[in-house]
């Protein structure tokens, strides 16, 4: 039996695996050069979009502009600050006169407003519930789920009449291509960054299995071509 005939049977598999491995090592920057710009929305962009959708829903209960509004968040947390900025932008664009709570000092000016718009971002929940992989190692896609929930209260300042007291939630889900994952997983805020559901142990075992098979094929190839 000619040992070189054995190598011929394994060579196509070996070449396929080597080419796939080489393709997986292409830098993200090189991959982005060939991709259309702005094809996948970042987590930050989606968070802002869902918050803006909440703000739009809240504005439907407001009396028509022009009105003066006190816009007040419950905390100084980053998510409350982000929602407050977006809500103020929406209200001003619609013709309302917006005020934020006065600073806690002797020189602060307290403005009487017609409406009070109070809010607290209860939750910004980002998860990656599933990951698809090729040969157990090369990431093909990542499922993404994002939900924004805001507790809102609107009341008339003079009468105290409550116009809205509710928890408003908006959600979104999609599938992110594996090559875009690092770009969309924004680290600007804690709530725009998350880990995938798969465990580190599982990923390492998958890599060991695939790389072990590749090493075995390489060993067989050289063993059969040594003479």
C-alpha positions as a printed NumPy array, in Angstrom:
array([[  0.   ,   0.   ,   0.   ],
       [  1.398,   3.365,  -0.995],
       [  1.401,   5.756,   1.994],
       [  1.248,   8.699,  -0.371],
       [ -2.248,   7.558,  -1.431],
       [ -3.452,   8.033,   2.163],
       [ -2.262,  11.63 ,   2.205],
       [ -4.276,  12.332,  -0.925],
       [ -7.507,  11.438,   0.857],
       [ -6.813,  13.752,   3.798],
       [ -5.346,  16.665,   1.856],
       [ -8.688,  18.253,   0.766],
       [ -9.986,  18.268,   4.355],
       [ -6.718,  19.703,   5.585],
       [ -6.77 ,  22.517,   3.034],
       [-10.371,  23.427,   3.889],
       [ -9.606,  23.676,   7.595],
       [ -6.419,  25.678,   7.047],
       [ -8.209,  28.151,   4.773],
       [-11.084,  28.531,   7.268],
       [ -8.614,  29.136,  10.081],
       [ -6.789,  31.762,   8.023],
       [-10.068,  33.516,   7.216],
       [-10.995,  33.662,  10.895],
       [ -7.8  ,  35.543,  11.716],
       [ -8.614,  38.519,   9.453],
       [ -8.596,  41.682,  11.553],
       [-11.952,  43.422,  12.286],
       [-10.629,  46.558,  10.6  ],
       [ -9.967,  44.67 ,   7.366],
       [-13.432,  43.104,   7.473],
       [-15.087,  46.487,   8.013],
       [-13.339,  47.912,   4.948],
       [-15.433,  45.654,   2.718],
       [-18.711,  46.022,   4.633],
       [-21.317,  48.676,   4.012],
       [-21.25 ,  51.408,   6.623],
       [-23.952,  51.673,   9.278],
       [-25.451,  48.263,   8.494],
       [-25.882,  47.184,  12.133],
       [-27.046,  49.502,  14.919],
       [-24.893,  49.701,  18.034],
       [-26.307,  48.952,  21.476],
       [-26.056,  52.64 ,  22.353],
       [-27.985,  53.67 ,  19.235],
       [-30.732,  51.132,  19.996],
       [-30.938,  52.196,  23.656],
       [-31.403,  55.814,  22.619],
       [-33.992,  54.814,  20.011],
       [-36.05 ,  52.836,  22.548],
       [-35.817,  55.671,  25.078],
       [-36.978,  58.106,  22.409],
       [-39.912,  55.803,  21.655],
       [-40.85 ,  55.875,  25.344],
       [-40.63 ,  59.668,  25.279],
       [-42.89 ,  59.833,  22.234],
       [-45.509,  57.667,  23.954],
       [-45.426,  59.908,  27.05 ],
       [-45.852,  63.089,  25.015],
       [-49.214,  61.875,  23.733],
       [-50.816,  62.633,  27.122],
       [-49.41 ,  66.163,  27.374],
       [-51.55 ,  69.225,  26.696],
       [-50.619,  70.882,  23.426],
       [-47.613,  73.222,  23.359],
       [-46.656,  75.848,  24.261],
       [-46.439,  74.852,  27.937],
       [-43.77 ,  75.093,  30.608],
       [-42.558,  71.73 ,  31.9  ],
       [-40.363,  70.699,  34.806],
       [-38.397,  67.626,  33.667],
       [-37.005,  65.771,  36.677],
       [-35.229,  62.439,  36.974],
       [-35.204,  60.463,  40.218],
       [-31.462,  59.761,  40.26 ],
       [-28.155,  60.936,  38.828],
       [-27.51 ,  57.538,  37.251],
       [-26.23 ,  57.4  ,  33.69 ],
       [-29.424,  55.876,  32.325],
       [-31.569,  58.611,  33.911],
       [-29.228,  61.284,  32.552],
       [-29.419,  59.809,  29.064],
       [-33.216,  59.574,  29.101],
       [-33.502,  63.116,  30.491],
       [-31.351,  64.5  ,  27.688],
       [-33.397,  62.731,  25.021],
       [-36.735,  63.726,  26.579],
       [-35.689,  67.382,  26.839],
       [-34.677,  67.366,  23.176],
       [-38.048,  65.909,  22.157],
       [-40.056,  68.344,  24.238],
       [-38.205,  71.421,  22.988],
       [-38.534,  70.254,  19.383],
       [-42.31 ,  70.005,  19.948],
       [-42.506,  73.598,  21.239],
       [-42.499,  73.082,  25.037],
       [-40.44 ,  75.24 ,  27.378],
       [-38.359,  72.822,  29.465],
       [-36.822,  73.376,  32.889],
       [-34.688,  71.042,  34.947],
       [-34.727,  71.005,  38.802],
       [-32.946,  74.005,  40.285],
       [-29.477,  73.518,  41.734],
       [-29.29 ,  73.118,  45.491],
       [-27.74 ,  76.473,  46.341],
       [-28.835,  79.887,  47.608],
       [-28.578,  81.558,  44.199],
       [-30.744,  79.054,  42.343],
       [-33.887,  80.289,  40.684],
       [-37.095,  78.299,  41.098],
       [-39.419,  78.551,  38.107],
       [-43.126,  77.847,  38.387],
       [-44.087,  75.459,  35.612],
       [-47.459,  74.303,  34.371],
       [-46.54 ,  70.622,  34.211],
       [-44.215,  68.287,  36.086],
       [-42.675,  65.39 ,  34.132],
       [-40.947,  63.008,  36.55 ],
       [-39.224,  59.824,  35.499],
       [-36.939,  56.993,  36.558],
       [-35.327,  54.468,  34.223],
       [-36.245,  51.204,  35.906],
       [-34.243,  48.956,  33.61 ],
       [-32.084,  48.788,  30.529],
       [-31.726,  45.036,  29.912],
       [-29.292,  43.847,  27.235],
       [-28.742,  40.118,  26.635],
       [-27.256,  37.825,  23.986],
       [-29.354,  34.672,  24.455],
       [-27.847,  32.556,  21.67 ],
       [-24.712,  32.306,  19.566],
       [-24.245,  30.439,  16.272],
       [-20.815,  29.055,  15.461],
       [-19.165,  27.346,  12.486],
       [-17.203,  24.198,  13.378],
       [-17.758,  25.125,  17.012],
       [-15.277,  27.994,  16.95 ],
       [-15.973,  30.67 ,  14.315],
       [-18.831,  32.927,  15.4  ],
       [-21.449,  33.358,  12.656],
       [-24.111,  35.36 ,  14.477],
       [-25.248,  36.54 ,  17.919],
       [-28.893,  36.965,  18.936],
       [-29.487,  40.308,  20.668],
       [-32.36 ,  41.351,  22.933],
       [-32.711,  44.843,  24.401],
       [-35.451,  46.25 ,  26.627],
       [-35.903,  49.727,  28.13 ],
       [-38.401,  50.354,  30.924],
       [-39.142,  53.823,  32.357],
       [-41.458,  54.766,  35.226],
       [-43.127,  58.078,  34.341],
       [-45.424,  60.476,  36.18 ],
       [-47.036,  63.565,  34.619],
       [-49.111,  66.012,  36.656],
       [-50.521,  69.519,  36.434],
       [-48.603,  71.675,  38.883],
       [-51.435,  74.023,  39.876],
       [-54.18 ,  71.458,  40.379],
       [-52.124,  68.362,  41.151],
       [-54.172,  66.399,  38.614],
       [-52.286,  63.312,  37.466],
       [-52.183,  62.903,  33.698],
       [-49.998,  59.796,  33.655],
       [-48.543,  57.374,  36.163],
       [-47.211,  54.301,  34.424],
       [-44.286,  52.069,  33.556],
       [-43.575,  52.352,  29.835],
       [-41.531,  49.591,  28.216],
       [-40.109,  49.214,  24.739],
       [-38.071,  46.253,  23.458],
       [-36.173,  45.131,  20.377],
       [-34.453,  41.97 ,  19.194],
       [-32.339,  41.073,  16.174],
       [-29.425,  38.921,  15.016],
       [-25.97 ,  40.5  ,  14.783],
       [-23.402,  39.079,  12.329],
       [-20.406,  37.661,  14.198],
       [-17.996,  40.066,  12.534],
       [-19.977,  43.085,  13.815],
       [-20.276,  41.951,  17.441],
       [-17.298,  43.888,  18.827],
       [-18.49 ,  47.04 ,  17.055],
       [-22.065,  46.968,  18.393],
       [-21.184,  45.9  ,  21.964],
       [-20.588,  49.473,  23.11 ],
       [-18.559,  50.114,  26.246],
       [-19.669,  53.735,  26.628],
       [-22.185,  52.788,  29.334],
       [-22.434,  49.723,  31.519],
       [-25.926,  49.021,  30.183],
       [-24.76 ,  48.968,  26.535],
       [-22.273,  46.159,  27.114],
       [-22.961,  42.491,  27.938],
       [-21.494,  38.995,  27.712],
       [-22.847,  36.232,  25.509],
       [-24.781,  33.41 ,  27.157],
       [-22.201,  30.75 ,  26.293],
       [-19.672,  29.908,  28.994],
       [-15.924,  30.425,  28.685],
       [-15.418,  26.704,  29.415],
       [-17.671,  25.752,  26.5  ],
       [-15.805,  28.045,  24.112],
       [-12.417,  26.664,  25.16 ],
       [-13.556,  23.068,  24.769],
       [-14.896,  23.778,  21.278],
       [-11.616,  25.401,  20.294],
       [ -9.595,  22.489,  21.682],
       [-11.666,  19.946,  19.747],
       [-11.366,  21.794,  16.432],
       [ -7.693,  22.678,  16.805],
       [ -6.962,  19.12 ,  17.947],
       [ -8.576,  17.742,  14.804],
       [ -6.585,  20.195,  12.691],
       [ -3.329,  19.204,  14.391],
       [ -4.153,  15.527,  13.853],
       [ -4.688,  16.051,  10.125],
       [ -1.427,  17.966,   9.853],
       [  0.405,  15.147,  11.651],
       [ -1.116,  12.525,   9.337],
       [ -0.195,  14.57 ,   6.281],
       [  3.464,  14.913,   7.23 ],
       [  3.664,  11.289,   8.401],
       [  2.529,  10.132,   4.973],
       [  4.774,  12.475,   3.019],
       [  7.94 ,  12.025,   5.095],
       [  9.358,   9.493,   2.658]])
